[in-house]
Amino acid sequence: MARSALAFWIGMGIALAAARSAQASEAEYSLRIRGREFVPAEVHVPAGVKFRLVIENLEDRQEEFDSHALNREKHIAPRGKVTLFLGPLPPGRYPFEGESGADPATAAHGALVVR
């Protein structure tokens, strides 16, 4: 019984190390919301790979990341941060926007450009 328990825990350790290694290999891209704008307005990522998009809200009010093309909508608390796990995506342009409130013309706009 002791050997099987030891084998189990060794196997779990190997699986955990493999999962952490795979997670660490994902590329990470940053996007900030400042002055009701996305900075940068375009984020360029390679096609066919998984990646993380970290969105930081530098505003004192709640903001939003909304993309029909990416099928994502996230509310971001004031001075908060969210992480989206995306991909792999085919080449293309995936637009996104911020909180428009009553006037869509005042919403922040940007795009994820996949090459």
BALOBA-1460 file (C-alpha; in Angstrom, 3 decimals):
// residues 115
<rec num="1" residu="m" x="0.000" y="0.000" z="0.000"/>
<rec num="2" residu="a" x="2.808" y="2.451" z="0.809"/>
<rec num="3" residu="r" x="4.403" y="1.935" z="-2.603"/>
<rec num="4" residu="s" x="1.135" y="2.599" z="-4.441"/>
<rec num="5" residu="a" x="0.606" y="5.798" z="-2.436"/>
<rec num="6" residu="l" x="4.156" y="6.897" z="-3.208"/>
<rec num="7" residu="a" x="3.657" y="6.136" z="-6.907"/>
<rec num="8" residu="f" x="0.398" y="8.113" z="-6.855"/>
<rec num="9" residu="w" x="2.051" y="11.209" z="-5.333"/>
<rec num="10" residu="i" x="5.009" y="11.018" z="-7.683"/>
<rec num="11" residu="g" x="2.592" y="10.813" z="-10.613"/>
<rec num="12" residu="m" x="0.619" y="13.785" z="-9.290"/>
<rec num="13" residu="g" x="3.836" y="15.800" z="-8.947"/>
<rec num="14" residu="i" x="4.836" y="15.035" z="-12.520"/>
<rec num="15" residu="a" x="1.366" y="15.960" z="-13.811"/>
<rec num="16" residu="l" x="1.403" y="19.231" z="-11.867"/>
<rec num="17" residu="a" x="4.865" y="20.129" z="-13.160"/>
<rec num="18" residu="a" x="3.761" y="19.412" z="-16.738"/>
<rec num="19" residu="a" x="0.653" y="21.578" z="-16.320"/>
<rec num="20" residu="r" x="2.709" y="24.467" z="-14.902"/>
<rec num="21" residu="s" x="5.218" y="24.137" z="-17.734"/>
<rec num="22" residu="a" x="2.453" y="24.265" z="-20.342"/>
<rec num="23" residu="q" x="0.865" y="27.266" z="-18.630"/>
<rec num="24" residu="a" x="4.191" y="29.082" z="-18.409"/>
<rec num="25" residu="s" x="4.781" y="28.609" z="-22.124"/>
<rec num="26" residu="e" x="1.625" y="30.546" z="-23.059"/>
<rec num="27" residu="a" x="2.452" y="34.016" z="-24.291"/>
<rec num="28" residu="e" x="1.022" y="36.955" z="-22.365"/>
<rec num="29" residu="y" x="-0.095" y="40.260" z="-23.858"/>
<rec num="30" residu="s" x="-1.123" y="43.378" z="-21.936"/>
<rec num="31" residu="l" x="-3.879" y="45.850" z="-22.630"/>
<rec num="32" residu="r" x="-4.693" y="48.900" z="-20.512"/>
<rec num="33" residu="i" x="-7.757" y="51.096" z="-20.312"/>
<rec num="34" residu="r" x="-6.756" y="54.709" z="-19.708"/>
<rec num="35" residu="g" x="-8.611" y="57.915" z="-20.539"/>
<rec num="36" residu="r" x="-11.505" y="55.875" z="-21.997"/>
<rec num="37" residu="e" x="-9.094" y="54.354" z="-24.550"/>
<rec num="38" residu="f" x="-7.417" y="50.987" z="-24.997"/>
<rec num="39" residu="v" x="-3.628" y="51.225" z="-24.902"/>
<rec num="40" residu="p" x="-2.396" y="49.938" z="-27.278"/>
<rec num="41" residu="a" x="-5.357" y="50.210" z="-29.651"/>
<rec num="42" residu="e" x="-4.133" y="47.097" z="-31.487"/>
<rec num="43" residu="v" x="-2.625" y="43.992" z="-29.963"/>
<rec num="44" residu="h" x="-0.711" y="41.788" z="-32.419"/>
<rec num="45" residu="v" x="-0.541" y="38.055" z="-31.677"/>
<rec num="46" residu="p" x="0.600" y="35.020" z="-33.680"/>
<rec num="47" residu="a" x="-1.983" y="32.731" z="-35.275"/>
<rec num="48" residu="g" x="-2.533" y="29.209" z="-34.065"/>
<rec num="49" residu="v" x="-1.268" y="29.544" z="-30.487"/>
<rec num="50" residu="k" x="-2.922" y="29.880" z="-27.084"/>
<rec num="51" residu="f" x="-2.214" y="33.069" z="-25.168"/>
<rec num="52" residu="r" x="-3.291" y="35.210" z="-22.234"/>
<rec num="53" residu="l" x="-4.601" y="38.740" z="-22.603"/>
<rec num="54" residu="v" x="-4.267" y="40.698" z="-19.360"/>
<rec num="55" residu="i" x="-6.521" y="43.759" z="-19.300"/>
<rec num="56" residu="e" x="-5.885" y="46.397" z="-16.650"/>
<rec num="57" residu="n" x="-8.392" y="49.156" z="-15.922"/>
<rec num="58" residu="l" x="-6.542" y="52.307" z="-14.855"/>
<rec num="59" residu="e" x="-9.799" y="54.257" z="-14.516"/>
<rec num="60" residu="d" x="-11.661" y="55.120" z="-11.298"/>
<rec num="61" residu="r" x="-14.862" y="53.657" z="-12.754"/>
<rec num="62" residu="q" x="-15.885" y="50.233" z="-13.964"/>
<rec num="63" residu="e" x="-14.981" y="49.448" z="-17.571"/>
<rec num="64" residu="e" x="-15.822" y="46.679" z="-19.966"/>
<rec num="65" residu="f" x="-14.060" y="44.566" z="-22.572"/>
<rec num="66" residu="d" x="-16.630" y="43.422" z="-25.119"/>
<rec num="67" residu="s" x="-15.913" y="41.498" z="-28.314"/>
<rec num="68" residu="h" x="-18.533" y="39.720" z="-30.373"/>
<rec num="69" residu="a" x="-15.763" y="38.421" z="-32.654"/>
<rec num="70" residu="l" x="-13.982" y="36.771" z="-29.696"/>
<rec num="71" residu="n" x="-17.233" y="35.865" z="-27.904"/>
<rec num="72" residu="r" x="-16.022" y="37.591" z="-24.715"/>
<rec num="73" residu="e" x="-17.513" y="40.173" z="-22.395"/>
<rec num="74" residu="k" x="-15.762" y="41.079" z="-19.149"/>
<rec num="75" residu="h" x="-16.513" y="43.792" z="-16.630"/>
<rec num="76" residu="i" x="-13.394" y="45.201" z="-15.023"/>
<rec num="77" residu="a" x="-13.580" y="46.857" z="-11.613"/>
<rec num="78" residu="p" x="-12.063" y="50.300" z="-11.078"/>
<rec num="79" residu="r" x="-8.269" y="49.884" z="-10.878"/>
<rec num="80" residu="g" x="-8.875" y="46.171" z="-11.485"/>
<rec num="81" residu="k" x="-7.392" y="43.555" z="-13.756"/>
<rec num="82" residu="v" x="-8.748" y="40.512" z="-15.634"/>
<rec num="83" residu="t" x="-7.066" y="37.755" z="-17.611"/>
<rec num="84" residu="l" x="-8.601" y="36.221" z="-20.731"/>
<rec num="85" residu="f" x="-7.344" y="32.907" z="-22.059"/>
<rec num="86" residu="l" x="-7.676" y="32.957" z="-25.847"/>
<rec num="87" residu="g" x="-6.649" y="30.958" z="-28.876"/>
<rec num="88" residu="p" x="-5.601" y="29.338" z="-30.890"/>
<rec num="89" residu="l" x="-7.114" y="31.757" z="-33.412"/>
<rec num="90" residu="p" x="-6.922" y="31.873" z="-37.187"/>
<rec num="91" residu="p" x="-5.443" y="34.977" z="-38.839"/>
<rec num="92" residu="g" x="-7.770" y="37.956" z="-38.845"/>
<rec num="93" residu="r" x="-8.855" y="41.119" z="-37.104"/>
<rec num="94" residu="y" x="-10.981" y="40.751" z="-33.968"/>
<rec num="95" residu="p" x="-12.486" y="44.103" z="-32.860"/>
<rec num="96" residu="f" x="-13.353" y="44.912" z="-29.249"/>
<rec num="97" residu="e" x="-14.835" y="47.874" z="-27.418"/>
<rec num="98" residu="g" x="-15.265" y="49.292" z="-23.946"/>
<rec num="99" residu="e" x="-18.286" y="50.470" z="-22.007"/>
<rec num="100" residu="s" x="-20.335" y="52.717" z="-24.234"/>
<rec num="101" residu="g" x="-22.916" y="53.820" z="-21.658"/>
<rec num="102" residu="a" x="-25.586" y="55.895" z="-23.344"/>
<rec num="103" residu="d" x="-23.471" y="56.954" z="-26.315"/>
<rec num="104" residu="p" x="-21.651" y="54.276" z="-28.396"/>
<rec num="105" residu="a" x="-19.516" y="57.004" z="-29.954"/>
<rec num="106" residu="t" x="-17.727" y="57.524" z="-26.614"/>
<rec num="107" residu="a" x="-16.750" y="53.856" z="-26.208"/>
<rec num="108" residu="a" x="-13.118" y="52.866" z="-26.433"/>
<rec num="109" residu="h" x="-12.327" y="50.755" z="-29.525"/>
<rec num="110" residu="g" x="-9.490" y="48.415" z="-30.347"/>
<rec num="111" residu="a" x="-8.614" y="45.218" z="-32.175"/>
<rec num="112" residu="l" x="-6.755" y="41.981" z="-31.709"/>
<rec num="113" residu="v" x="-4.748" y="41.412" z="-34.894"/>
<rec num="114" residu="v" x="-3.827" y="37.769" z="-35.455"/>
<rec num="115" residu="r" x="-1.140" y="36.961" z="-38.046"/>
